[in-house]
Structures are given as structure tokens and as C-alpha cells.
């Protein structure tokens, strides 16, 4: 039986979906949590051999310096394990940085620039976002709660009129054609899943254009439709949660990830 190590945060809501009976019969899954530190991680990797390693969301739990230490330990003790998403450097992990994403995918995204003037954050034509954030956090509609001592950690994105917002998952370049529909974040409301639907051939074509520049195995794309068949990539989430998708559709993406992984290792 193949063995997978998942390195993630203790409050990763997708963890139970890796522990279903069906998956336990197919693959041996082990966990390591970021808060346990470098020494314990080193011991685990030295005393075990894994076929694959998946690094989950750490951005609210470790600073870059501490994460880099753990990542170097993983690389040093990989043995023959495959790192899901083919992560080779810390910069690969930090592709979650929205400004970094814009350098690669600008043709698909709303016009974006770095925030350099705090006054722009009060302009209703823009939305301010933390460059590295997740779980629908770090989105601002004015300058009120921004860290004015470090504007470099924000981007300014042109506001678009969204008619529908999708979360589309892609696993080993296979587009999962049933997407969840999400309410857009506003100044007074949070993002939540409000529906699901099979995506159109036009959206599939749009996503396939994005995938020509993709290097990751498992990701969630946030895609907005502004007018009929006019799509915008909002961001790519490499370390995406999918418990909401399971609750809405009954499909466990962890099982599809393992399906793809068995073809890879």
C-alpha cells in the first residue's frame, strides 16, 4: 500500500475527508502538523518512507522564515517521495502571493497593481487585498484596517461587476466540471457557498487557457463571470479547502486526488 504524508495546520477542515473508510483501504495516510516544529518533523521523515508528501496551508500559522526551515527538512529527507504540486523551492509554495500570480496570469485577471498610496484603498473603483491570504480573509474595501506601516503586502485590484462567482477545482490537470457557486465578499458579508452547477463549455475553454501555464496538481480557481461568458480569474488557491464542496455535492476531492496520485507515483 502506498503511503502519503500530509503536512498541514491543525485546523485544516479538509482533514476528515482523507480519513474515509474508502481511502483508508487504498492508501496509508499519515499527518504532521506545522506547530509540532522542526525536530519532530525531522524524526518522522527519518523513521518513515513515503511515496508522496502534500504540504497544506500554513500562511496564518508560520512566518516565511519558520516555514522555510520545515520545507528544507522535507526536501532533505524526501528519499523517493513525490511532493504533490512538484514543489521544489519555497518560492513555489509562495505562488499563493496574488502579486506573483498576476505576473503569470495577468491576461486572465482584473487589472492589478501594488498598493503604494493609502488613499487608493478608499477609492470605490478598487478592492485592496493582502498579497498572501486565504479562507476569504484579507479583503478590504477601504483603508480603515490596513497596516499602513507595510503597504507592500497589499495589491490593488480593479473592481469588476460580478454576476456569478465560481470555485472550480482542478486535479492533475483534470477540470472538475461541477463547480460551487459562492456569494461574493462585500463590506458587510462573508463568502459562503450558495449553490453548485456544471460549468459551461465556454468556461472550460477559459480554464484550459489558464492551465497551459499551470504547474500544480491540485488547486481551486476562483473565477468570476461579469457578463455572459466573460470570465475573470480572481486567484488560484494551491492549498484549497474542499469540505464545503463535499457538503454541497457529496464528492470527496481527496479520493480524486488519490486517484490521480496513483497514476503519478
C-alpha positions in Angstrom: 0.0 0.0 0.0 1.3 3.5 -0.9 2.0 5.9 1.9 1.1 9.7 1.9 2.3 12.2 4.4 0.1 15.4 4.8 1.9 18.3 6.4 -0.7 20.9 7.3 -2.2 23.1 10.0 -4.1 21.6 12.9 -7.4 23.3 11.9 -7.4 22.2 8.3 -11.1 21.5 7.8 -10.4 19.0 4.9 -8.5 16.5 7.1 -11.5 14.3 7.8 -12.0 13.8 4.1 -8.7 12.0 3.9 -9.8 9.6 6.6 -12.8 7.9 5.0 -13.0 4.2 5.0 -12.6 4.0 1.2 -9.4 6.0 1.3 -8.0 4.0 4.3 -8.4 0.8 2.3 -6.5 2.4 -0.6 -3.7 4.4 0.9 -1.9 4.8 4.2 -2.2 8.4 5.2 0.0 10.0 7.9 -0.2 13.5 9.3 2.3 16.1 10.5 1.2 19.5 11.9 3.2 22.7 11.4 3.0 23.6 15.1 5.0 20.5 16.1 8.2 22.1 14.9 11.3 21.1 13.0 12.8 18.4 15.3 9.7 16.2 15.3 9.4 16.6 11.6 12.9 15.6 11.0 12.4 12.5 13.3 9.3 11.5 11.4 10.9 11.7 8.0 14.0 9.8 9.1 12.0 7.0 10.6 9.4 6.6 7.8 9.4 6.3 4.0 6.6 7.9 2.0 5.5 7.7 -1.6 4.2 11.2 -1.6 4.0 14.3 0.6 1.4 17.0 0.5 2.1 20.4 2.0 -1.1 22.2 3.1 -2.0 25.8 4.1 0.5 27.3 6.5 0.3 31.0 5.9 -1.6 32.0 9.0 0.5 29.7 11.2 4.1 30.1 10.2 6.1 33.0 9.0 8.2 32.5 5.9 11.4 32.0 7.9 10.0 29.2 10.0 8.2 27.6 7.1 11.5 27.7 5.1 13.2 25.7 7.9 10.5 23.0 7.8 10.4 22.9 4.0 14.2 22.4 3.8 13.8 19.5 6.2 11.2 17.9 3.9 13.5 18.4 0.9 16.5 17.0 2.7 14.6 13.8 3.7 12.4 13.2 0.7 14.1 10.0 -0.3 12.0 8.8 -3.2 8.8 10.7 -2.2 6.9 12.8 -4.7 5.9 16.2 -3.4 2.4 17.0 -4.6 2.4 20.1 -6.8 6.0 19.4 -7.7 7.2 21.9 -5.2 10.9 22.4 -5.5 11.6 25.8 -3.8 10.0 28.0 -1.2 9.0 30.4 -4.0 6.9 27.6 -5.5 4.9 27.5 -2.2 4.6 31.2 -2.1 3.0 31.3 -5.5 -0.2 31.9 -3.4 1.1 35.5 -3.4 -1.5 37.3 -5.5 1.0 39.7 -7.0 3.2 36.7 -8.0 0.2 35.1 -9.6 -0.6 38.3 -11.6 2.9 38.2 -13.2 2.0 34.8 -14.8 -1.8 35.1 -15.3 -2.4 38.9 -15.9 -4.1 38.3 -19.2 -6.9 36.4 -17.3 -7.2 38.6 -14.2 -8.7 42.0 -13.4 -6.0 44.7 -13.7 -3.9 44.6 -10.6 -1.1 46.7 -9.1 0.8 47.0 -5.8 -0.7 49.4 -3.3 1.6 52.4 -3.0 -0.8 55.2 -1.9 -3.1 54.5 1.1 -5.7 56.9 -0.4 -6.3 54.5 -3.3 -7.7 52.0 -0.8 -10.6 54.3 -0.3 -11.4 54.5 -4.0 -14.6 52.6 -4.7 -13.3 51.5 -8.1 -10.7 49.2 -6.4 -10.5 46.4 -3.9 -7.5 46.0 -1.7 -6.2 42.5 -0.9 -3.4 41.1 1.1 -0.9 39.5 -1.2 -0.9 36.3 0.8 -4.2 35.4 2.4 -6.7 32.7 2.3 -10.1 31.4 3.5 -11.7 34.6 2.1 -9.7 36.8 4.5 -7.5 39.8 3.8 -10.0 41.6 1.5 -10.6 45.3 2.2 -13.0 47.9 0.8 -11.3 50.9 2.4 -8.2 51.8 4.3 -9.6 51.5 7.7 -8.0 48.2 8.8 -4.9 48.3 6.6 -1.4 48.1 8.1 -0.1 51.5 7.0 3.4 50.6 8.0 3.7 48.0 5.3 1.8 48.8 2.1 3.9 46.4 0.1 1.9 43.4 1.4 -1.2 44.6 -0.4 -2.4 44.6 -4.0 -5.0 46.9 -5.5 -7.3 45.2 -8.0 -9.9 46.8 -10.3 -13.4 46.1 -9.1 -15.5 44.3 -11.6 -19.2 43.8 -11.6 -19.7 40.1 -10.8 -22.8 38.3 -11.8 -21.7 34.9 -10.5 -18.6 33.7 -8.7 -17.3 30.1 -9.0 -14.9 27.9 -7.2 -13.6 25.4 -9.8 -11.2 22.6 -8.8 -8.5 21.1 -11.0 -6.8 17.8 -10.1 -3.8 16.7 -12.1 -5.0 18.9 -14.9 -8.5 17.4 -14.9 -11.2 20.0 -14.5 -13.9 19.0 -12.1 -16.8 20.2 -14.1 -19.3 20.6 -11.2 -18.3 23.9 -9.5 -19.6 25.5 -6.4 -21.3 28.9 -6.6 -20.1 31.4 -4.0 -21.5 34.7 -2.7 -19.0 37.5 -3.4 -17.5 39.1 -0.3 -18.8 42.5 0.4 -18.0 45.1 3.1 -20.8 43.6 5.3 -20.9 39.9 4.4 -18.6 36.9 4.2 -18.1 34.5 1.3 -20.2 31.4 1.5 -21.2 28.5 -0.8 -24.7 29.1 -2.1 -25.1 26.6 -4.9 -23.4 24.3 -7.5 -23.7 23.8 -11.2 -22.0 22.2 -14.1 -19.8 24.7 -15.8 -20.2 25.8 -19.4 -18.1 24.8 -22.4 -17.1 28.4 -22.6 -15.7 28.4 -19.0 -13.9 25.1 -19.6 -12.2 26.7 -22.6 -11.2 29.7 -20.4 -9.8 27.4 -17.7 -7.9 25.3 -20.3 -6.2 28.5 -21.4 -5.1 29.1 -17.8 -3.9 25.5 -17.5 -1.3 26.0 -20.3 0.7 27.9 -17.7 -0.2 25.8 -14.7 2.4 23.6 -12.8 0.3 22.5 -9.8 -1.5 19.2 -9.2 -4.4 20.2 -7.0 -5.9 23.7 -6.9 -9.0 25.7 -6.5 -9.6 28.5 -9.0 -11.8 31.5 -8.0 -13.4 32.6 -11.3 -15.9 35.5 -11.7 -18.4 35.9 -14.5 -19.1 39.6 -15.2 -21.3 39.2 -18.3 -22.4 36.1 -20.1 -19.3 34.0 -20.9 -17.0 36.8 -19.9 -14.8 35.3 -17.2 -12.0 36.6 -14.9 -9.6 34.6 -12.9 -9.6 36.1 -9.4 -7.0 33.9 -7.8 -5.5 30.4 -7.7 -5.5 28.6 -4.3 -2.9 25.8 -4.2 -3.8 24.8 -0.7 -7.6 24.8 -1.1 -10.2 23.6 1.4 -12.8 21.3 -0.1 -15.0 20.4 2.8 -17.6 22.9 1.6 -17.6 21.2 -1.8 -18.2 17.8 -0.2 -21.1 19.2 1.8 -22.7 20.6 -1.3 -22.0 17.9 -3.9 -21.2 14.7 -1.9 -18.0 14.4 -3.9 -14.8 13.8 -1.9 -12.0 15.5 -3.8 -9.5 13.7 -1.6 -10.5 10.5 -3.3 -10.0 12.1 -6.8 -6.6 13.4 -5.6 -5.5 9.9 -4.6 -6.8 8.6 -8.0 -4.5 11.0 -9.8 -1.7 10.4 -7.4 -1.6 6.7 -8.0 -1.0 7.5 -11.7 1.9 9.7 -10.8 3.8 7.6 -8.3 
